[in-house]
Amino acid sequence: MTAEDDEKIEGQTMHAHDHASLTTSPRPASTRHRHRHRPGDLNTWTWRRKQNLSYPSTHTPKKMKEEVSFSSSNASAVEGQTEDQTLARLSGDLYLPSSTTRQVPVIIVVAGSGPIDRDGNAKSMSFNTSNRFAEHVMRFLEPNVAPDSAGVYELVADVVGAVQFVSSHSRIDRKRVVILGHSEGAIILPEICKAVAESGLDPIFGAIFLAGFGEDLSGAMKLQRENILREVKEKTGLTGFLMRRFVTKDRLEKQYKDMMAKVNSDDRPDVISMYLGLVKQPARWFRDHQEYEARMSLANNIRCHVLAVTGKKDVQVRSFCQQEVAATLIPSAKSIEAHELENLTHVLRSMEGEPKIFSIKKDYVKMGKSPLDKDLLKIIDDWCDRVLQS
């Protein structure tokens, strides 16, 4: 999204309804054994929405910056946590609308896994997935160093800590807290809702699932192996011949089984080494996902308003965003809105042509320079306009 796009979003009018946003970023899965990336950023997006969605205004509402500091949640609130893993202190700047002094809703953004920074950027690729949702960005001063035992429930505890913080903020309406999860953030969103409820806080008001609704890690990894095999089968010429000799279903399945055997070995390691020690994988994180019953958690823990969006050109997760399917997966939700967008990819941008696993890095680098999908933004915009005023 360009600076001009940011100005346009900032100039929207939400029928006189402002809201704030707190954006959290995860510890990258591939580096969790080394660095504990806390909820990352506080990105505030207090957008004012115009009914015609033409975003004509170039006026940027003034924001009030507040330096904030809070801790990850108490260990007793989150399954799988020990006390020494939950006491990290988080700090940054929170931006709130200066146009009103009344309490506003807040959206907490939980990003996906991988070696990404607080804006959703990887070392060689700039996505800006998290901060594209925000008008202003708050960066935590330093990522905290984690023990090797970092896992999924530390991220859950971090987000609960963020909910605890916003719930006690004088400018935030604690009864209208929305969690937006992207990729892994969407997969674990039900556990976040459960942990928030068990912590004694007000229940989560709304949940936005982007590229991960109804999915689990094993299902996503299976889909990616299937996509690799399909593309290998379609390859032509000498390249295709050689790939079909070395990239086979049996080899891919064996690699996965060998990795999971190390993950689940009797000594329950925190980290495992792959490829002659050249690659380290966070074993506890894999075990957490392996033991996580995503569908059961969805059915049991989602009792709020729900928006679920997945793209048909997402090659990394399966889509369960058909309205009828979504309704069966979250029977206790207050309301359900599900969308499958025709050209949307996993990085929340659109693309023409067919997505390919083997060109995914090149495609993502290119898409990272583009704005977030306008249809996705409009869907989120409309949903917030309706649900946050209900």
Secondary structure in CASP SS format (residue, H / E / C, confidence):
PFRMAT SS
TARGET T0000
AUTHOR 0000-0000-0000
METHOD secondary structure of the structure
MODEL  1
M C 1.00
T C 1.00
A H 1.00
E H 1.00
D H 1.00
D H 1.00
E H 1.00
K H 1.00
I H 1.00
E H 1.00
G C 1.00
Q C 1.00
T C 1.00
M C 1.00
H C 1.00
A C 1.00
H C 1.00
D C 1.00
H C 1.00
A E 1.00
S E 1.00
L E 1.00
T E 1.00
T E 1.00
S C 1.00
P C 1.00
R C 1.00
P C 1.00
A H 1.00
S H 1.00
T H 1.00
R C 1.00
H C 1.00
R C 1.00
H C 1.00
R E 1.00
H C 1.00
R C 1.00
P C 1.00
G C 1.00
D E 1.00
L E 1.00
N E 1.00
T E 1.00
W C 1.00
T C 1.00
W C 1.00
R C 1.00
R C 1.00
K C 1.00
Q C 1.00
N C 1.00
L C 1.00
S C 1.00
Y C 1.00
P C 1.00
S C 1.00
T C 1.00
H C 1.00
T C 1.00
P C 1.00
K C 1.00
K E 1.00
M E 1.00
K E 1.00
E E 1.00
E E 1.00
V E 1.00
S E 1.00
F E 1.00
S E 1.00
S C 1.00
S C 1.00
N C 1.00
A H 1.00
S H 1.00
A H 1.00
V C 1.00
E C 1.00
G C 1.00
Q C 1.00
T C 1.00
E H 1.00
D H 1.00
Q H 1.00
T C 1.00
L C 1.00
A C 1.00
R E 1.00
L E 1.00
S E 1.00
G E 1.00
D E 1.00
L E 1.00
Y E 1.00
L E 1.00
P E 1.00
S C 1.00
S C 1.00
T C 1.00
T C 1.00
R C 1.00
Q C 1.00
V E 1.00
P E 1.00
V E 1.00
I E 1.00
I E 1.00
V E 1.00
V E 1.00
A C 1.00
G C 1.00
S C 1.00
G C 1.00
P C 1.00
I E 1.00
D C 1.00
R C 1.00
D C 1.00
G C 1.00
N C 1.00
A E 1.00
K C 1.00
S C 1.00
M C 1.00
S C 1.00
F C 1.00
N C 1.00
T C 1.00
S C 1.00
N H 1.00
R H 1.00
F H 1.00
A C 1.00
E C 1.00
H E 1.00
V E 1.00
M E 1.00
R E 1.00
F C 1.00
L C 1.00
E C 1.00
P C 1.00
N E 1.00
V C 1.00
A C 1.00
P C 1.00
D C 1.00
S C 1.00
A C 1.00
G C 1.00
V H 1.00
Y H 1.00
E H 1.00
L H 1.00
V H 1.00
A H 1.00
D H 1.00
V H 1.00
V H 1.00
G H 1.00
A H 1.00
V H 1.00
Q H 1.00
F H 1.00
V H 1.00
S H 1.00
S C 1.00
H C 1.00
S C 1.00
R C 1.00
I E 1.00
D E 1.00
R E 1.00
K E 1.00
R E 1.00
V E 1.00
V E 1.00
I E 1.00
L E 1.00
G E 1.00
H E 1.00
S C 1.00
E H 1.00
G H 1.00
A H 1.00
I H 1.00
I C 1.00
L H 1.00
P H 1.00
E H 1.00
I H 1.00
C H 1.00
K H 1.00
A H 1.00
V H 1.00
A H 1.00
E H 1.00
S C 1.00
G C 1.00
L C 1.00
D C 1.00
P C 1.00
I C 1.00
F C 1.00
G E 1.00
A E 1.00
I E 1.00
F E 1.00
L E 1.00
A C 1.00
G C 1.00
F C 1.00
G C 1.00
E C 1.00
D C 1.00
L H 1.00
S H 1.00
G H 1.00
A H 1.00
M H 1.00
K H 1.00
L H 1.00
Q H 1.00
R H 1.00
E H 1.00
N H 1.00
I H 1.00
L H 1.00
R H 1.00
E H 1.00
V H 1.00
K H 1.00
E H 1.00
K C 1.00
T C 1.00
G H 1.00
L H 1.00
T H 1.00
G H 1.00
F H 1.00
L H 1.00
M H 1.00
R H 1.00
R H 1.00
F H 1.00
V C 1.00
T C 1.00
K H 1.00
D H 1.00
R H 1.00
L H 1.00
E H 1.00
K H 1.00
Q H 1.00
Y H 1.00
K H 1.00
D H 1.00
M H 1.00
M H 1.00
A H 1.00
K H 1.00
V H 1.00
N C 1.00
S C 1.00
D C 1.00
D C 1.00
R C 1.00
P C 1.00
D C 1.00
V E 1.00
I E 1.00
S E 1.00
M E 1.00
Y C 1.00
L C 1.00
G C 1.00
L C 1.00
V E 1.00
K E 1.00
Q E 1.00
P E 1.00
A H 1.00
R H 1.00
W H 1.00
F H 1.00
R H 1.00
D H 1.00
H H 1.00
Q H 1.00
E H 1.00
Y C 1.00
E C 1.00
A H 1.00
R H 1.00
M H 1.00
S H 1.00
L H 1.00
A H 1.00
N H 1.00
N H 1.00
I C 1.00
R C 1.00
C C 1.00
H E 1.00
V E 1.00
L E 1.00
A E 1.00
V E 1.00
T E 1.00
G E 1.00
K C 1.00
K C 1.00
D C 1.00
V C 1.00
Q C 1.00
V C 1.00
R C 1.00
S C 1.00
F C 1.00
C C 1.00
Q C 1.00
Q H 1.00
E H 1.00
V H 1.00
A H 1.00
A H 1.00
T H 1.00
L H 1.00
I C 1.00
P C 1.00
S C 1.00
A C 1.00
K C 1.00
S E 1.00
I E 1.00
E E 1.00
A E 1.00
H E 1.00
E E 1.00
L E 1.00
E C 1.00
N C 1.00
L E 1.00
T C 1.00
H C 1.00
V C 1.00
L C 1.00
R C 1.00
S E 1.00
M C 1.00
E C 1.00
G C 1.00
E C 1.00
P C 1.00
K C 1.00
I H 1.00
F H 1.00
S H 1.00
I H 1.00
K H 1.00
K H 1.00
D H 1.00
Y H 1.00
V H 1.00
K H 1.00
M H 1.00
G C 1.00
K C 1.00
S C 1.00
P C 1.00
L C 1.00
D C 1.00
K H 1.00
D H 1.00
L H 1.00
L H 1.00
K H 1.00
I H 1.00
I H 1.00
D H 1.00
D H 1.00
W H 1.00
C H 1.00
D H 1.00
R H 1.00
V H 1.00
L C 1.00
Q C 1.00
S C 1.00
END
